[in-house]
Amino acid sequence: MPDPRELLVCLLDYIKEQAKEINPRGYRLTPTKGFTRQRNDIAGLPGVEFDIRVEGDHVWLKVPRLKAEPPPEIPKNYTALLTVSSDPSGPLPVLMRLL
């Protein structure tokens, strides 16, 4: 049987979460254009999981964090013509001008 103190702590944590002020406008997706997705739109994508039940919680959607990958190799005969950054947030690829 669980310790009464642990039960009380869990109850107080639950009450604290329920007392938080939540702005319902933050959950409206109707004004967003092209973003709203239904379950059928994302079901079957790699790593996407639905309705995971763990003890004391229910996760309705779980998506793994994406890992940054380097860009594909430029063919050797094009390396003199293109400059590509390995940083995904870096500058766009540049096409060199030939004289």
C-alpha positions, 0 to 999 in steps of 0.5 A: 500500500502506498505511503499516505505522505506520497498520496498527499504529495500526489494529490497536492501536485494534481491540485496545483496543476488544476489551479493553473490559469490556462488561456484557451485561445492558445489551443485554437488552431482554426486561425492557422492556415495549412497547419491543422492536421488530423490523426489520419494525416500523421498516422503511420509517419516514422516515430509517431505514436498515439495513446500511450498509457503509462502509470499515472499519465496518458500521452496522446501524441509522442513524436521523437525529436529530429536530429540534424543531418549533414547535407548530401555530398556534392558530386566532385565535378560540381564542387567548384561550382557550389558552396554548401554550408553544413549548418542546417540553419546556415546560409543557403547554397551559393552557385559560383559565377564563372568568368 
